[in-house]
Amino acid sequence: LLKFVRALPLFVVHREDWTLLRPFVTTENEAEIFDLVKTGVYVAGIIDPHIKAREDLYDLYINLNHLDLSIAPHAEDDFVQTQVHQEFAKMLVVSLETEGMNDKELIRRIKTKTTELITKLNSLKIKEGDKSYVSHASFQNQGIPPN
């Protein structure tokens, strides 16, 4: 459990924030549950199987024992698979099938792919005064399909 929880932030290494990790949380401890609610964004290691019923505590639930992934109903729109997701998944599959692939090289490939995505998103930014953002129109103007 700890190895898995520790590995998840590597998918968002650009955030450089390890404070979101909660390696072991017990659902009986109200202070720990309050901490999750207060924090808002976290990766928590929880071994209580009843936590799946607490959809208010997660967007994405991964049961390592059953290799099962569940998305809370309130977060379904946030987890729609797009072409970017498909390309990333393909890169992971190819990498994992590569002879001699080690953890360090896999992490490097994930970081490279993430950096490419961030660079692309930065190129799509619209600037208005001191604010900048990426809009649906940004994608349309570049001929990028929404999915």
Disulfide bonds with the S-S distance in Angstrom:
none
